[in-house]
Amino acid sequence: MTDFKSAPRVKDPALFKWLHAEGVHCVLCGYPAQLHHLIRRSQRGDDVPANLIGLCAMHHTALHAGDRETRKRVGACLSAEQIAYVQAKIGDGADDWLLRHYGVTA
């Protein structure tokens, strides 16, 4: 996968501290969660709420392992703001990317 944009990614450690203090829960099961970047940090995904979603360790592992059902379930939980973020960050090809990664059609 190539970098989507040439701009440096937004890094916000304070956001992570705040979100964890508030208590992040898995969008799929409600258990305490880790933060998952929709667009990976290695691909210049930003540390912004629109690029983050809470997933418990089990669902986070399943998603990264490529489990299609988990990807579709996470895709069904994406907000309009998160979809718009992905579209703005990726640009052309964002709709195909969303379909491949999360089973979402924008």
Biopython code that builds the backbone (N, CA, C, O; Angstrom):
import numpy as np
from Bio.PDB.StructureBuilder import StructureBuilder

atoms = [
    (1, "MET", "N", (0.843, -1.170, 0.000)),
    (1, "MET", "CA", (0.000, 0.000, 0.000)),
    (1, "MET", "C", (0.892, 1.239, 0.000)),
    (1, "MET", "O", (1.904, 1.278, 0.699)),
    (2, "THR", "N", (0.529, 2.214, -0.756)),
    (2, "THR", "CA", (1.328, 3.421, -0.850)),
    (2, "THR", "C", (0.767, 4.504, 0.049)),
    (2, "THR", "O", (-0.375, 4.418, 0.501)),
    (3, "ASP", "N", (1.572, 5.523, 0.307)),
    (3, "ASP", "CA", (1.083, 6.656, 1.079)),
    (3, "ASP", "C", (0.011, 7.373, 0.285)),
    (3, "ASP", "O", (0.130, 7.539, -0.928)),
    (4, "PHE", "N", (-1.032, 7.794, 0.970)),
    (4, "PHE", "CA", (-2.156, 8.426, 0.300)),
    (4, "PHE", "C", (-1.890, 9.897, 0.019)),
    (4, "PHE", "O", (-2.228, 10.401, -1.052)),
    (5, "LYS", "N", (-1.298, 10.569, 0.958)),
    (5, "LYS", "CA", (-1.030, 11.995, 0.803)),
    (5, "LYS", "C", (0.413, 12.261, 1.218)),
    (5, "LYS", "O", (0.983, 11.516, 2.016)),
    (6, "SER", "N", (0.985, 13.294, 0.689)),
    (6, "SER", "CA", (2.372, 13.613, 1.016)),
    (6, "SER", "C", (2.490, 14.400, 2.316)),
    (6, "SER", "O", (3.590, 14.507, 2.859)),
    (7, "ALA", "N", (1.405, 14.948, 2.828)),
    (7, "ALA", "CA", (1.456, 15.738, 4.056)),
    (7, "ALA", "C", (1.817, 14.840, 5.242)),
    (7, "ALA", "O", (1.422, 13.674, 5.283)),
    (8, "PRO", "N", (2.561, 15.380, 6.197)),
    (8, "PRO", "CA", (2.891, 14.582, 7.380)),
    (8, "PRO", "C", (1.625, 14.254, 8.160)),
    (8, "PRO", "O", (0.658, 15.016, 8.147)),
    (9, "ARG", "N", (1.644, 13.117, 8.835)),
    (9, "ARG", "CA", (0.465, 12.725, 9.584)),
    (9, "ARG", "C", (0.361, 13.516, 10.879)),
    (9, "ARG", "O", (1.369, 13.955, 11.434)),
    (10, "VAL", "N", (-0.860, 13.693, 11.352)),
    (10, "VAL", "CA", (-1.126, 14.396, 12.600)),
    (10, "VAL", "C", (-0.903, 13.422, 13.746)),
    (10, "VAL", "O", (-1.500, 12.346, 13.775)),
    (11, "LYS", "N", (-0.044, 13.795, 14.693)),
    (11, "LYS", "CA", (0.238, 12.973, 15.861)),
    (11, "LYS", "C", (-0.264, 13.711, 17.090)),
    (11, "LYS", "O", (0.060, 14.882, 17.288)),
    (12, "ASP", "N", (-1.053, 13.034, 17.917)),
    (12, "ASP", "CA", (-1.625, 13.693, 19.089)),
    (12, "ASP", "C", (-1.643, 12.755, 20.289)),
    (12, "ASP", "O", (-2.677, 12.150, 20.574)),
    (13, "PRO", "N", (-0.520, 12.617, 21.004)),
    (13, "PRO", "CA", (-0.476, 11.744, 22.173)),
    (13, "PRO", "C", (-1.479, 12.159, 23.246)),
    (13, "PRO", "O", (-1.989, 11.305, 23.971)),
    (14, "ALA", "N", (-1.769, 13.446, 23.359)),
    (14, "ALA", "CA", (-2.726, 13.912, 24.364)),
    (14, "ALA", "C", (-4.121, 13.353, 24.092)),
    (14, "ALA", "O", (-4.866, 13.072, 25.030)),
    (15, "LEU", "N", (-4.477, 13.191, 22.831)),
    (15, "LEU", "CA", (-5.777, 12.630, 22.475)),
    (15, "LEU", "C", (-5.895, 11.203, 22.989)),
    (15, "LEU", "O", (-6.934, 10.819, 23.525)),
    (16, "PHE", "N", (-4.834, 10.414, 22.829)),
    (16, "PHE", "CA", (-4.856, 9.035, 23.294)),
    (16, "PHE", "C", (-5.007, 8.969, 24.805)),
    (16, "PHE", "O", (-5.784, 8.163, 25.316)),
    (17, "LYS", "N", (-4.270, 9.810, 25.528)),
    (17, "LYS", "CA", (-4.387, 9.838, 26.984)),
    (17, "LYS", "C", (-5.806, 10.182, 27.394)),
    (17, "LYS", "O", (-6.366, 9.552, 28.290)),
    (18, "TRP", "N", (-6.389, 11.176, 26.746)),
    (18, "TRP", "CA", (-7.748, 11.597, 27.084)),
    (18, "TRP", "C", (-8.759, 10.488, 26.779)),
    (18, "TRP", "O", (-9.620, 10.186, 27.606)),
    (19, "LEU", "N", (-8.654, 9.882, 25.592)),
    (19, "LEU", "CA", (-9.594, 8.826, 25.228)),
    (19, "LEU", "C", (-9.506, 7.633, 26.168)),
    (19, "LEU", "O", (-10.529, 7.064, 26.550)),
    (20, "HIS", "N", (-8.293, 7.252, 26.541)),
    (20, "HIS", "CA", (-8.144, 6.125, 27.465)),
    (20, "HIS", "C", (-8.650, 6.483, 28.854)),
    (20, "HIS", "O", (-9.202, 5.628, 29.546)),
    (21, "ALA", "N", (-8.473, 7.720, 29.272)),
    (21, "ALA", "CA", (-8.990, 8.153, 30.576)),
    (21, "ALA", "C", (-10.519, 8.113, 30.583)),
    (21, "ALA", "O", (-11.132, 7.796, 31.602)),
    (22, "GLU", "N", (-11.128, 8.435, 29.445)),
    (22, "GLU", "CA", (-12.586, 8.407, 29.330)),
    (22, "GLU", "C", (-13.117, 6.977, 29.283)),
    (22, "GLU", "O", (-14.280, 6.728, 29.603)),
    (23, "GLY", "N", (-12.266, 6.050, 28.888)),
    (23, "GLY", "CA", (-12.669, 4.653, 28.784)),
    (23, "GLY", "C", (-13.187, 4.336, 27.389)),
    (23, "GLY", "O", (-14.310, 4.699, 27.039)),
    (24, "VAL", "N", (-12.379, 3.669, 26.608)),
    (24, "VAL", "CA", (-12.751, 3.287, 25.252)),
    (24, "VAL", "C", (-13.365, 1.893, 25.305)),
    (24, "VAL", "O", (-12.857, 1.005, 25.989)),
    (25, "HIS", "N", (-14.451, 1.713, 24.582)),
    (25, "HIS", "CA", (-15.110, 0.416, 24.532)),
    (25, "HIS", "C", (-15.242, -0.056, 23.089)),
    (25, "HIS", "O", (-15.337, 0.740, 22.155)),
    (26, "CYS", "N", (-15.244, -1.367, 22.944)),
    (26, "CYS", "CA", (-15.347, -1.976, 21.620)),
    (26, "CYS", "C", (-16.706, -1.660, 21.005)),
    (26, "CYS", "O", (-17.740, -1.820, 21.653)),
    (27, "VAL", "N", (-16.699, -1.215, 19.763)),
    (27, "VAL", "CA", (-17.946, -0.904, 19.063)),
    (27, "VAL", "C", (-18.736, -2.166, 18.731)),
    (27, "VAL", "O", (-19.922, -2.090, 18.409)),
    (28, "LEU", "N", (-18.087, -3.318, 18.807)),
    (28, "LEU", "CA", (-18.762, -4.569, 18.450)),
    (28, "LEU", "C", (-19.319, -5.321, 19.653)),
    (28, "LEU", "O", (-20.368, -5.956, 19.552)),
    (29, "CYS", "N", (-18.625, -5.257, 20.795)),
    (29, "CYS", "CA", (-19.085, -6.053, 21.944)),
    (29, "CYS", "C", (-19.197, -5.279, 23.247)),
    (29, "CYS", "O", (-19.773, -5.784, 24.211)),
    (30, "GLY", "N", (-18.660, -4.065, 23.302)),
    (30, "GLY", "CA", (-18.774, -3.243, 24.496)),
    (30, "GLY", "C", (-17.701, -3.464, 25.547)),
    (30, "GLY", "O", (-17.695, -2.767, 26.561)),
    (31, "TYR", "N", (-16.795, -4.407, 25.340)),
    (31, "TYR", "CA", (-15.706, -4.641, 26.297)),
    (31, "TYR", "C", (-14.685, -3.510, 26.219)),
    (31, "TYR", "O", (-14.630, -2.792, 25.221)),
    (32, "PRO", "N", (-13.875, -3.347, 27.270)),
    (32, "PRO", "CA", (-12.796, -2.345, 27.200)),
    (32, "PRO", "C", (-11.976, -2.567, 25.931)),
    (32, "PRO", "O", (-11.754, -3.700, 25.502)),
    (33, "ALA", "N", (-11.533, -1.454, 25.342)),
    (33, "ALA", "CA", (-10.986, -1.539, 23.996)),
    (33, "ALA", "C", (-9.655, -0.839, 23.838)),
    (33, "ALA", "O", (-9.220, -0.049, 24.677)),
    (34, "GLN", "N", (-9.031, -1.165, 22.724)),
    (34, "GLN", "CA", (-7.846, -0.491, 22.223)),
    (34, "GLN", "C", (-8.316, 0.428, 21.101)),
    (34, "GLN", "O", (-9.398, 0.238, 20.546)),
    (35, "LEU", "N", (-7.509, 1.410, 20.777)),
    (35, "LEU", "CA", (-7.847, 2.281, 19.658)),
    (35, "LEU", "C", (-7.264, 1.719, 18.370)),
    (35, "LEU", "O", (-6.076, 1.408, 18.294)),
    (36, "HIS", "N", (-8.109, 1.593, 17.367)),
    (36, "HIS", "CA", (-7.696, 1.118, 16.051)),
    (36, "HIS", "C", (-7.748, 2.282, 15.087)),
    (36, "HIS", "O", (-8.741, 3.008, 15.031)),
    (37, "HIS", "N", (-6.666, 2.463, 14.318)),
    (37, "HIS", "CA", (-6.636, 3.479, 13.271)),
    (37, "HIS", "C", (-7.279, 2.896, 12.015)),
    (37, "HIS", "O", (-6.860, 1.841, 11.539)),
    (38, "LEU", "N", (-8.282, 3.566, 11.481)),
    (38, "LEU", "CA", (-8.905, 3.108, 10.235)),
    (38, "LEU", "C", (-7.870, 3.101, 9.120)),
    (38, "LEU", "O", (-7.710, 2.099, 8.423)),
    (39, "ILE", "N", (-7.173, 4.208, 8.952)),
    (39, "ILE", "CA", (-6.021, 4.269, 8.049)),
    (39, "ILE", "C", (-4.804, 4.153, 8.954)),
    (39, "ILE", "O", (-4.602, 4.984, 9.839)),
    (40, "ARG", "N", (-4.015, 3.151, 8.739)),
    (40, "ARG", "CA", (-2.882, 2.858, 9.616)),
    (40, "ARG", "C", (-1.924, 4.046, 9.730)),
    (40, "ARG", "O", (-1.767, 4.842, 8.803)),
    (41, "ARG", "N", (-1.299, 4.132, 10.887)),
    (41, "ARG", "CA", (-0.308, 5.182, 11.100)),
    (41, "ARG", "C", (0.822, 5.082, 10.084)),
    (41, "ARG", "O", (1.341, 6.098, 9.621)),
    (42, "SER", "N", (1.198, 3.864, 9.743)),
    (42, "SER", "CA", (2.281, 3.678, 8.773)),
    (42, "SER", "C", (1.903, 4.180, 7.384)),
    (42, "SER", "O", (2.770, 4.382, 6.534)),
    (43, "GLN", "N", (0.605, 4.381, 7.155)),
    (43, "GLN", "CA", (0.124, 4.909, 5.878)),
    (43, "GLN", "C", (-0.326, 6.364, 6.023)),
    (43, "GLN", "O", (-1.129, 6.866, 5.237)),
    (44, "ARG", "N", (0.214, 7.021, 7.046)),
    (44, "ARG", "CA", (-0.071, 8.433, 7.353)),
    (44, "ARG", "C", (-1.487, 8.667, 7.893)),
    (44, "ARG", "O", (-2.047, 9.754, 7.746)),
    (45, "GLY", "N", (-2.042, 7.653, 8.506)),
    (45, "GLY", "CA", (-3.321, 7.833, 9.182)),
    (45, "GLY", "C", (-3.118, 8.712, 10.403)),
    (45, "GLY", "O", (-2.187, 8.491, 11.178)),
    (46, "ASP", "N", (-3.957, 9.685, 10.578)),
    (46, "ASP", "CA", (-3.803, 10.680, 11.638)),
    (46, "ASP", "C", (-4.372, 10.210, 12.970)),
    (46, "ASP", "O", (-5.242, 9.341, 13.030)),
    (47, "ASP", "N", (-3.847, 10.817, 14.041)),
    (47, "ASP", "CA", (-4.382, 10.607, 15.381)),
    (47, "ASP", "C", (-5.503, 11.628, 15.591)),
    (47, "ASP", "O", (-5.340, 12.610, 16.316)),
    (48, "VAL", "N", (-6.625, 11.379, 14.951)),
    (48, "VAL", "CA", (-7.797, 12.236, 15.089)),
    (48, "VAL", "C", (-9.001, 11.320, 15.322)),
    (48, "VAL", "O", (-9.009, 10.183, 14.850)),
    (49, "PRO", "N", (-10.010, 11.797, 16.040)),
    (49, "PRO", "CA", (-11.157, 10.938, 16.327)),
    (49, "PRO", "C", (-11.781, 10.295, 15.091)),
    (49, "PRO", "O", (-12.261, 9.164, 15.169)),
    (50, "ALA", "N", (-11.785, 10.984, 13.962)),
    (50, "ALA", "CA", (-12.404, 10.435, 12.750)),
    (50, "ALA", "C", (-11.627, 9.250, 12.181)),
    (50, "ALA", "O", (-12.149, 8.517, 11.342)),
    (51, "ASN", "N", (-10.387, 9.056, 12.627)),
    (51, "ASN", "CA", (-9.586, 7.933, 12.142)),
    (51, "ASN", "C", (-9.453, 6.834, 13.196)),
    (51, "ASN", "O", (-8.699, 5.880, 12.999)),
    (52, "LEU", "N", (-10.163, 6.954, 14.292)),
    (52, "LEU", "CA", (-10.026, 6.004, 15.393)),
    (52, "LEU", "C", (-11.358, 5.335, 15.707)),
    (52, "LEU", "O", (-12.427, 5.936, 15.600)),
    (53, "ILE", "N", (-11.253, 4.064, 16.101)),
    (53, "ILE", "CA", (-12.428, 3.324, 16.529)),
    (53, "ILE", "C", (-11.985, 2.360, 17.623)),
    (53, "ILE", "O", (-10.885, 1.810, 17.563)),
    (54, "GLY", "N", (-12.838, 2.155, 18.617)),
    (54, "GLY", "CA", (-12.503, 1.263, 19.718)),
    (54, "GLY", "C", (-12.801, -0.188, 19.375)),
    (54, "GLY", "O", (-13.898, -0.521, 18.927)),
    (55, "LEU", "N", (-11.803, -1.052, 19.592)),
    (55, "LEU", "CA", (-11.974, -2.489, 19.387)),
    (55, "LEU", "C", (-11.316, -3.231, 20.541)),
    (55, "LEU", "O", (-10.194, -2.910, 20.932)),
    (56, "CYS", "N", (-12.017, -4.229, 21.089)),
    (56, "CYS", "CA", (-11.411, -5.061, 22.127)),
    (56, "CYS", "C", (-10.258, -5.832, 21.499)),
    (56, "CYS", "O", (-10.120, -5.869, 20.277)),
    (57, "ALA", "N", (-9.434, -6.445, 22.335)),
    (57, "ALA", "CA", (-8.254, -7.162, 21.832)),
    (57, "ALA", "C", (-8.651, -8.262, 20.855)),
    (57, "ALA", "O", (-7.975, -8.456, 19.844)),
    (58, "MET", "N", (-9.733, -8.986, 21.136)),
    (58, "MET", "CA", (-10.148, -10.072, 20.260)),
    (58, "MET", "C", (-10.561, -9.559, 18.881)),
    (58, "MET", "O", (-10.124, -10.095, 17.863)),
    (59, "HIS", "N", (-11.398, -8.523, 18.845)),
    (59, "HIS", "CA", (-11.850, -7.991, 17.560)),
    (59, "HIS", "C", (-10.728, -7.259, 16.820)),
    (59, "HIS", "O", (-10.664, -7.292, 15.591)),
    (60, "HIS", "N", (-9.842, -6.597, 17.576)),
    (60, "HIS", "CA", (-8.716, -5.896, 16.963)),
    (60, "HIS", "C", (-7.801, -6.911, 16.271)),
    (60, "HIS", "O", (-7.363, -6.693, 15.141)),
    (61, "THR", "N", (-7.519, -8.015, 16.956)),
    (61, "THR", "CA", (-6.681, -9.069, 16.383)),
    (61, "THR", "C", (-7.344, -9.678, 15.151)),
    (61, "THR", "O", (-6.687, -9.900, 14.134)),
    (62, "ALA", "N", (-8.644, -9.946, 15.244)),
    (62, "ALA", "CA", (-9.374, -10.530, 14.109)),
    (62, "ALA", "C", (-9.353, -9.596, 12.907)),
    (62, "ALA", "O", (-9.186, -10.043, 11.772)),
    (63, "LEU", "N", (-9.522, -8.308, 13.153)),
    (63, "LEU", "CA", (-9.517, -7.334, 12.061)),
    (63, "LEU", "C", (-8.159, -7.322, 11.359)),
    (63, "LEU", "O", (-8.087, -7.364, 10.131)),
    (64, "HIS", "N", (-7.084, -7.263, 12.150)),
    (64, "HIS", "CA", (-5.743, -7.236, 11.555)),
    (64, "HIS", "C", (-5.375, -8.562, 10.897)),
    (64, "HIS", "O", (-4.509, -8.606, 10.023)),
    (65, "ALA", "N", (-6.030, -9.638, 11.315)),
    (65, "ALA", "CA", (-5.787, -10.940, 10.687)),
    (65, "ALA", "C", (-6.559, -11.083, 9.379)),
    (65, "ALA", "O", (-6.398, -12.066, 8.655)),
    (66, "GLY", "N", (-7.404, -10.088, 9.083)),
    (66, "GLY", "CA", (-8.134, -10.094, 7.822)),
    (66, "GLY", "C", (-9.474, -10.805, 7.864)),
    (66, "GLY", "O", (-10.017, -11.156, 6.817)),
    (67, "ASP", "N", (-10.018, -11.026, 9.058)),
    (67, "ASP", "CA", (-11.318, -11.687, 9.173)),
    (67, "ASP", "C", (-12.402, -10.830, 8.508)),
    (67, "ASP", "O", (-12.679, -9.713, 8.946)),
    (68, "ARG", "N", (-12.999, -11.360, 7.463)),
    (68, "ARG", "CA", (-13.967, -10.590, 6.661)),
    (68, "ARG", "C", (-15.206, -10.196, 7.459)),
    (68, "ARG", "O", (-15.700, -9.077, 7.323)),
    (69, "GLU", "N", (-15.703, -11.092, 8.274)),
    (69, "GLU", "CA", (-16.909, -10.781, 9.062)),
    (69, "GLU", "C", (-16.635, -9.629, 10.028)),
    (69, "GLU", "O", (-17.465, -8.731, 10.174)),
    (70, "THR", "N", (-15.487, -9.651, 10.681)),
    (70, "THR", "CA", (-15.133, -8.564, 11.598)),
    (70, "THR", "C", (-14.993, -7.258, 10.832)),
    (70, "THR", "O", (-15.462, -6.215, 11.288)),
    (71, "ARG", "N", (-14.353, -7.308, 9.673)),
    (71, "ARG", "CA", (-14.215, -6.094, 8.859)),
    (71, "ARG", "C", (-15.578, -5.511, 8.494)),
    (71, "ARG", "O", (-15.785, -4.300, 8.582)),
    (72, "LYS", "N", (-16.500, -6.368, 8.087)),
    (72, "LYS", "CA", (-17.838, -5.893, 7.722)),
    (72, "LYS", "C", (-18.575, -5.328, 8.926)),
    (72, "LYS", "O", (-19.262, -4.312, 8.817)),
    (73, "ARG", "N", (-18.435, -5.986, 10.078)),
    (73, "ARG", "CA", (-19.101, -5.493, 11.287)),
    (73, "ARG", "C", (-18.545, -4.141, 11.707)),
    (73, "ARG", "O", (-19.299, -3.258, 12.117)),
    (74, "VAL", "N", (-17.232, -3.973, 11.609)),
    (74, "VAL", "CA", (-16.626, -2.678, 11.923)),
    (74, "VAL", "C", (-17.100, -1.641, 10.903)),
    (74, "VAL", "O", (-17.433, -0.515, 11.271)),
    (75, "GLY", "N", (-17.130, -2.014, 9.635)),
    (75, "GLY", "CA", (-17.595, -1.099, 8.591)),
    (75, "GLY", "C", (-19.007, -0.605, 8.845)),
    (75, "GLY", "O", (-19.325, 0.550, 8.562)),
    (76, "ALA", "N", (-19.855, -1.478, 9.378)),
    (76, "ALA", "CA", (-21.238, -1.092, 9.675)),
    (76, "ALA", "C", (-21.304, -0.083, 10.817)),
    (76, "ALA", "O", (-22.310, 0.610, 10.969)),
    (77, "CYS", "N", (-20.246, 0.009, 11.622)),
    (77, "CYS", "CA", (-20.210, 0.945, 12.751)),
    (77, "CYS", "C", (-19.567, 2.284, 12.405)),
    (77, "CYS", "O", (-19.573, 3.202, 13.226)),
    (78, "LEU", "N", (-19.013, 2.405, 11.202)),
    (78, "LEU", "CA", (-18.347, 3.650, 10.841)),
    (78, "LEU", "C", (-19.354, 4.781, 10.695)),
    (78, "LEU", "O", (-20.423, 4.614, 10.109)),
    (79, "SER", "N", (-18.991, 5.923, 11.235)),
    (79, "SER", "CA", (-19.850, 7.102, 11.140)),
    (79, "SER", "C", (-19.636, 7.802, 9.802)),
    (79, "SER", "O", (-18.671, 7.526, 9.089)),
    (80, "ALA", "N", (-20.539, 8.698, 9.479)),
    (80, "ALA", "CA", (-20.388, 9.508, 8.265)),
    (80, "ALA", "C", (-19.102, 10.328, 8.344)),
    (80, "ALA", "O", (-18.434, 10.534, 7.331)),
    (81, "GLU", "N", (-18.754, 10.795, 9.542)),
    (81, "GLU", "CA", (-17.524, 11.577, 9.724)),
    (81, "GLU", "C", (-16.289, 10.708, 9.431)),
    (81, "GLU", "O", (-15.333, 11.179, 8.815)),
    (82, "GLN", "N", (-16.311, 9.461, 9.864)),
    (82, "GLN", "CA", (-15.173, 8.576, 9.617)),
    (82, "GLN", "C", (-15.043, 8.252, 8.132)),
    (82, "GLN", "O", (-13.935, 8.232, 7.597)),
    (83, "ILE", "N", (-16.153, 8.001, 7.473)),
    (83, "ILE", "CA", (-16.125, 7.731, 6.036)),
    (83, "ILE", "C", (-15.625, 8.962, 5.278)),
    (83, "ILE", "O", (-14.832, 8.843, 4.344)),
    (84, "ALA", "N", (-16.093, 10.143, 5.685)),
    (84, "ALA", "CA", (-15.641, 11.381, 5.039)),
    (84, "ALA", "C", (-14.144, 11.599, 5.254)),
    (84, "ALA", "O", (-13.450, 12.063, 4.350)),
    (85, "TYR", "N", (-13.643, 11.268, 6.441)),
    (85, "TYR", "CA", (-12.208, 11.390, 6.712)),
    (85, "TYR", "C", (-11.415, 10.511, 5.745)),
    (85, "TYR", "O", (-10.454, 10.970, 5.129)),
    (86, "VAL", "N", (-11.818, 9.257, 5.616)),
    (86, "VAL", "CA", (-11.116, 8.326, 4.722)),
    (86, "VAL", "C", (-11.154, 8.845, 3.294)),
    (86, "VAL", "O", (-10.143, 8.814, 2.592)),
    (87, "GLN", "N", (-12.307, 9.318, 2.865)),
    (87, "GLN", "CA", (-12.429, 9.834, 1.499)),
    (87, "GLN", "C", (-11.524, 11.043, 1.281)),
    (87, "GLN", "O", (-10.889, 11.164, 0.234)),
    (88, "ALA", "N", (-11.464, 11.938, 2.268)),
    (88, "ALA", "CA", (-10.624, 13.130, 2.134)),
    (88, "ALA", "C", (-9.138, 12.761, 2.185)),
    (88, "ALA", "O", (-8.333, 13.327, 1.445)),
    (89, "LYS", "N", (-8.779, 11.828, 3.042)),
    (89, "LYS", "CA", (-7.373, 11.454, 3.211)),
    (89, "LYS", "C", (-6.848, 10.684, 1.995)),
    (89, "LYS", "O", (-5.730, 10.916, 1.536)),
    (90, "ILE", "N", (-7.665, 9.774, 1.486)),
    (90, "ILE", "CA", (-7.215, 8.933, 0.373)),
    (90, "ILE", "C", (-7.439, 9.607, -0.969)),
    (90, "ILE", "O", (-6.595, 9.514, -1.861)),
    (91, "GLY", "N", (-8.568, 10.285, -1.119)),
    (91, "GLY", "CA", (-8.875, 10.905, -2.400)),
    (91, "GLY", "C", (-9.406, 9.873, -3.375)),
    (91, "GLY", "O", (-10.236, 9.040, -3.012)),
    (92, "ASP", "N", (-8.925, 9.924, -4.628)),
    (92, "ASP", "CA", (-9.359, 8.954, -5.635)),
    (92, "ASP", "C", (-9.082, 7.544, -5.144)),
    (92, "ASP", "O", (-7.998, 7.260, -4.634)),
    (93, "GLY", "N", (-10.033, 6.683, -5.294)),
    (93, "GLY", "CA", (-9.869, 5.300, -4.864)),
    (93, "GLY", "C", (-10.351, 5.028, -3.459)),
    (93, "GLY", "O", (-10.304, 3.886, -3.001)),
    (94, "ALA", "N", (-10.818, 6.058, -2.761)),
    (94, "ALA", "CA", (-11.261, 5.880, -1.376)),
    (94, "ALA", "C", (-12.451, 4.926, -1.273)),
    (94, "ALA", "O", (-12.522, 4.110, -0.355)),
    (95, "ASP", "N", (-13.373, 5.033, -2.210)),
    (95, "ASP", "CA", (-14.549, 4.166, -2.142)),
    (95, "ASP", "C", (-14.166, 2.703, -2.322)),
    (95, "ASP", "O", (-14.705, 1.832, -1.639)),
    (96, "ASP", "N", (-13.244, 2.426, -3.233)),
    (96, "ASP", "CA", (-12.750, 1.054, -3.403)),
    (96, "ASP", "C", (-12.012, 0.591, -2.154)),
    (96, "ASP", "O", (-12.162, -0.557, -1.736)),
    (97, "TRP", "N", (-11.217, 1.475, -1.556)),
    (97, "TRP", "CA", (-10.467, 1.153, -0.345)),
    (97, "TRP", "C", (-11.429, 0.808, 0.789)),
    (97, "TRP", "O", (-11.231, -0.183, 1.491)),
    (98, "LEU", "N", (-12.469, 1.622, 0.971)),
    (98, "LEU", "CA", (-13.456, 1.357, 2.021)),
    (98, "LEU", "C", (-14.151, 0.015, 1.801)),
    (98, "LEU", "O", (-14.398, -0.726, 2.753)),
    (99, "LEU", "N", (-14.459, -0.286, 0.569)),
    (99, "LEU", "CA", (-15.114, -1.557, 0.256)),
    (99, "LEU", "C", (-14.177, -2.730, 0.557)),
    (99, "LEU", "O", (-14.603, -3.728, 1.138)),
    (100, "ARG", "N", (-12.920, -2.616, 0.170)),
    (100, "ARG", "CA", (-11.949, -3.701, 0.413)),
    (100, "ARG", "C", (-11.671, -3.899, 1.906)),
    (100, "ARG", "O", (-11.614, -5.032, 2.385)),
    (101, "HIS", "N", (-11.498, -2.795, 2.636)),
    (101, "HIS", "CA", (-11.072, -2.900, 4.021)),
    (101, "HIS", "C", (-12.213, -3.065, 5.028)),
    (101, "HIS", "O", (-12.038, -3.705, 6.064)),
    (102, "TYR", "N", (-13.363, -2.496, 4.729)),
    (102, "TYR", "CA", (-14.447, -2.511, 5.707)),
    (102, "TYR", "C", (-15.807, -2.888, 5.133)),
    (102, "TYR", "O", (-16.813, -2.812, 5.838)),
    (103, "GLY", "N", (-15.853, -3.292, 3.869)),
    (103, "GLY", "CA", (-17.115, -3.697, 3.282)),
    (103, "GLY", "C", (-18.141, -2.592, 3.182)),
    (103, "GLY", "O", (-19.344, -2.852, 3.146)),
    (104, "VAL", "N", (-17.663, -1.348, 3.137)),
    (104, "VAL", "CA", (-18.539, -0.167, 3.125)),
    (104, "VAL", "C", (-18.612, 0.398, 1.723)),
    (104, "VAL", "O", (-17.587, 0.546, 1.057)),
    (105, "THR", "N", (-19.799, 0.710, 1.275)),
    (105, "THR", "CA", (-19.964, 1.468, 0.043)),
    (105, "THR", "C", (-20.447, 2.853, 0.428)),
    (105, "THR", "O", (-21.470, 3.008, 1.095)),
    (106, "ALA", "N", (-19.700, 3.850, 0.001)),
    (106, "ALA", "CA", (-20.019, 5.240, 0.390)),
    (106, "ALA", "C", (-21.113, 5.818, -0.466)),
    (106, "ALA", "O", (-21.503, 6.971, -0.276)),
]
sb = StructureBuilder()
sb.init_structure("model")
sb.init_model(0)
sb.init_chain("A")
sb.init_seg("    ")
for serial, (resi, resn, name, xyz) in enumerate(atoms, 1):
    if name == "N":
        sb.init_residue(resn, " ", resi, " ")
    sb.init_atom(name, np.array(xyz, "f"), 0.0, 1.0, " ", f" {name:<3s}", serial, name[0])
structure = sb.get_structure()
